[in-house]
């Protein structure tokens, strides 16, 4: 959109240069045909200048609907008609004075006035297109940026994987009597259960239960070193 706007502005300046060239030719013809005094020359130069200012106003001020816009267009048409009529006869007189014969003096002004008409219409048209693009660009720049949705935010922000909670094994503390039985069995290898129980200060049934638990623990596959197994004998 910005590139189109720049391109149209360049074309607009080129059309404005062509329009100024036509006005300059009409202005020169009017001044040359006027009497050799500043007042006559200023009067003859006024019509092309009025047309130049009118077209500039029309091309730069936005056209709105309504009675005022139609009145402005009608006034522009009247000013253009007056300028064309006055310029035509001034240029025809100048062309005749400087050697143009037959139909040439009467056809030559049409080329100047026609160039002015085409350039003025093109200038008004491209001015409207430039304003339309400028307004569209301003609306796009002023448009609020939509807030991201929940799905877009979820896609942009990757969820952080939560650390796995390693369930720690609950270790049940071994009773004091089990430690006493283990120490007594280590000091009295091969002793009967009654003797180990007496050494540990527990009952024979308690000693027998702890000794059985110790044997199961020592025989588990996680044990790295074989534990010394007490020799169980009947009491």
C-alpha positions as CSV (number, residue, x, y, z in Angstrom):
1,X,0.0,0.0,0.0
2,X,2.8,2.4,0.8
3,X,4.5,1.6,-2.5
4,X,1.3,2.4,-4.4
5,X,0.9,5.6,-2.5
6,X,4.5,6.7,-3.4
7,X,4.0,5.8,-7.0
8,X,0.7,7.8,-7.3
9,X,2.4,10.8,-5.7
10,X,5.2,10.7,-8.3
11,X,2.6,10.4,-11.1
12,X,0.7,13.3,-9.5
13,X,3.7,15.6,-9.6
14,X,4.3,14.6,-13.3
15,X,0.7,15.5,-14.1
16,X,1.0,18.8,-12.2
17,X,4.1,19.6,-14.3
18,X,2.2,19.0,-17.5
19,X,-0.7,21.1,-16.3
20,X,1.7,23.9,-15.3
21,X,3.3,23.7,-18.8
22,X,-0.2,24.2,-20.4
23,X,-1.0,27.1,-18.1
24,X,2.4,28.7,-18.9
25,X,1.7,28.5,-22.7
26,X,-1.8,30.0,-22.3
27,X,-0.4,32.7,-20.0
28,X,2.3,33.6,-22.5
29,X,-0.2,33.8,-25.3
30,X,-2.5,36.1,-23.3
31,X,0.3,38.4,-22.2
32,X,1.8,38.6,-25.8
33,X,-1.6,39.5,-27.3
34,X,-2.3,42.2,-24.7
35,X,-1.4,45.8,-25.1
36,X,2.1,46.8,-24.0
37,X,1.3,48.0,-20.5
38,X,1.2,46.3,-17.1
39,X,-2.5,46.7,-16.6
40,X,-3.5,45.0,-19.9
41,X,-1.0,42.2,-19.4
42,X,-2.2,41.6,-15.8
43,X,-5.8,41.4,-17.0
44,X,-5.0,39.0,-19.8
45,X,-2.9,36.8,-17.4
46,X,-5.7,36.5,-14.8
47,X,-7.8,33.8,-16.5
48,X,-5.1,31.2,-16.8
49,X,-4.0,31.9,-13.2
50,X,-7.6,31.6,-11.9
51,X,-7.9,28.2,-13.7
52,X,-4.6,27.1,-12.2
53,X,-5.6,28.0,-8.6
54,X,-9.1,26.4,-9.1
55,X,-7.8,23.1,-10.3
56,X,-5.2,23.0,-7.4
57,X,-8.0,23.6,-4.9
58,X,-10.2,20.9,-6.5
59,X,-7.4,18.3,-6.6
60,X,-6.2,18.9,-3.0
61,X,-9.5,19.4,-1.1
62,X,-11.6,16.3,-0.7
63,X,-14.9,16.2,-2.7
64,X,-17.9,15.5,-0.5
65,X,-21.5,14.8,-1.5
66,X,-24.0,17.6,-1.2
67,X,-25.0,20.9,-2.6
68,X,-21.7,22.5,-1.8
69,X,-19.7,20.0,-3.8
70,X,-21.9,20.4,-6.8
71,X,-21.6,24.2,-6.6
72,X,-17.8,23.9,-6.4
73,X,-17.7,21.7,-9.5
74,X,-20.0,24.0,-11.4
75,X,-17.9,27.0,-10.5
76,X,-14.8,25.2,-11.6
77,X,-16.4,24.4,-15.0
78,X,-17.4,28.1,-15.4
79,X,-13.9,29.3,-14.6
80,X,-12.4,26.8,-17.0
81,X,-14.8,27.8,-19.8
82,X,-14.0,31.5,-19.3
83,X,-10.3,30.8,-19.3
84,X,-10.5,28.6,-22.4
85,X,-12.5,31.2,-24.3
86,X,-10.2,34.1,-23.4
87,X,-7.1,32.1,-24.0
88,X,-8.4,30.8,-27.3
89,X,-8.7,34.2,-28.9
90,X,-5.5,35.6,-27.4
91,X,-3.5,32.6,-28.7
92,X,-5.2,32.8,-32.1
93,X,-4.3,36.5,-32.4
94,X,-0.7,35.8,-31.3
95,X,-0.3,32.9,-33.8
96,X,-1.7,35.2,-36.6
97,X,0.7,38.0,-35.6
98,X,3.7,35.7,-35.7
99,X,3.1,34.2,-39.2
100,X,0.6,31.4,-38.8
101,X,-1.9,31.3,-41.7
102,X,-5.0,29.5,-42.9
103,X,-6.6,27.3,-40.1
104,X,-3.4,27.1,-38.0
105,X,-4.0,30.1,-35.8
106,X,-7.5,28.8,-35.0
107,X,-6.5,25.2,-34.4
108,X,-3.3,25.8,-32.3
109,X,-5.2,27.1,-29.2
110,X,-7.1,23.8,-29.0
111,X,-3.9,21.9,-28.4
112,X,-3.1,24.1,-25.4
113,X,-6.6,24.2,-24.0
114,X,-7.0,20.5,-24.5
115,X,-3.8,19.8,-22.7
116,X,-5.0,21.9,-19.8
117,X,-8.3,20.1,-19.6
118,X,-6.8,16.6,-19.7
119,X,-4.2,17.5,-17.2
120,X,-6.7,19.1,-14.8
121,X,-9.0,16.1,-14.9
122,X,-6.1,13.7,-14.4
123,X,-4.9,15.8,-11.5
124,X,-8.3,15.7,-9.8
125,X,-8.6,12.0,-10.3
126,X,-5.2,11.1,-9.0
127,X,-5.7,13.4,-6.0
128,X,-8.8,11.4,-5.1
129,X,-7.0,8.1,-5.4
130,X,-4.1,9.4,-3.2
131,X,-6.5,10.5,-0.5
132,X,-8.3,7.1,-0.6
133,X,-5.0,5.2,-0.1
134,X,-3.8,7.6,2.6
135,X,-7.1,7.2,4.5
136,X,-6.9,3.3,4.2
137,X,-3.3,3.3,5.4
138,X,-4.3,5.5,8.4
139,X,-7.1,3.2,9.3
140,X,-4.8,0.2,9.1
141,X,-2.2,1.9,11.3
142,X,-4.9,3.0,13.8
143,X,-6.6,-0.4,14.0
144,X,-6.1,-2.1,17.4
145,X,-4.1,-5.3,17.5
146,X,-6.3,-8.2,18.5
147,X,-5.4,-9.9,21.7
148,X,-4.1,-13.4,21.3
149,X,-6.5,-16.2,22.1
150,X,-5.9,-18.9,24.7
151,X,-5.0,-21.4,22.0
152,X,-2.4,-19.0,20.4
153,X,-0.8,-18.4,23.8
154,X,-0.7,-22.1,24.5
155,X,1.0,-22.7,21.1
156,X,3.6,-20.0,21.6
157,X,4.4,-20.9,25.2
158,X,5.4,-24.5,25.5
159,X,4.4,-26.1,28.7
160,X,7.3,-26.7,31.1
161,X,7.3,-30.4,32.0
162,X,6.9,-30.9,35.6
163,X,9.6,-32.8,37.4
164,X,8.6,-36.3,38.2
165,X,8.0,-37.0,41.8
166,X,9.9,-40.0,42.8
167,X,8.0,-41.8,45.4
168,X,10.4,-42.5,48.2
169,X,10.1,-45.9,49.8
170,X,8.8,-45.7,53.3
171,X,11.3,-47.4,55.5
172,X,9.7,-48.9,58.6
173,X,12.1,-48.5,61.5
174,X,13.3,-51.9,62.8
175,X,12.3,-52.5,66.5
176,X,15.0,-52.5,69.1
177,X,14.4,-56.2,69.9
178,X,15.4,-57.0,66.3
179,X,18.7,-55.3,66.7
180,X,19.4,-57.1,69.9
181,X,18.6,-60.4,68.4
182,X,20.8,-59.6,65.4
183,X,23.7,-58.7,67.6
184,X,23.2,-61.8,69.8
185,X,23.1,-64.1,66.8
186,X,26.3,-62.5,65.4
187,X,28.1,-63.1,68.8
188,X,26.7,-66.6,69.2
189,X,26.9,-68.2,65.7
190,X,25.3,-71.7,65.7
191,X,23.7,-71.2,69.2
192,X,20.2,-72.4,69.8
193,X,17.3,-70.0,69.7
194,X,16.8,-70.1,73.4
195,X,20.4,-69.1,74.1
196,X,20.2,-66.2,71.5
197,X,16.9,-65.1,73.1
198,X,18.4,-65.1,76.5
199,X,21.4,-63.2,75.3
200,X,19.2,-60.6,73.6
201,X,16.8,-60.4,76.6
202,X,13.7,-61.4,74.6
203,X,11.4,-64.3,74.5
204,X,12.3,-67.3,72.3
205,X,9.3,-66.7,70.0
206,X,10.4,-63.1,69.5
207,X,13.9,-64.2,68.8
208,X,12.7,-66.9,66.3
209,X,10.6,-64.3,64.4
210,X,13.5,-61.8,64.1
211,X,15.9,-64.5,63.1
212,X,13.5,-65.6,60.3
213,X,13.2,-62.0,59.1
214,X,17.0,-61.7,59.1
215,X,17.3,-64.8,57.0
216,X,14.8,-63.5,54.5
217,X,16.6,-60.2,54.3
218,X,20.0,-61.8,53.8
219,X,18.6,-64.0,51.0
220,X,17.1,-61.1,49.0
221,X,18.7,-60.3,45.5
222,X,19.5,-56.8,46.5
223,X,22.1,-57.8,49.1
224,X,25.6,-57.5,47.8
225,X,27.3,-59.5,50.5
226,X,26.0,-62.8,51.9
227,X,25.2,-62.3,55.6
228,X,26.3,-64.7,58.2
229,X,23.3,-67.0,58.8
230,X,22.8,-68.2,62.3
231,X,22.4,-71.9,62.8
232,X,18.9,-72.5,64.1
233,X,18.5,-75.5,66.3
234,X,15.6,-76.5,68.3
235,X,15.5,-75.3,71.9
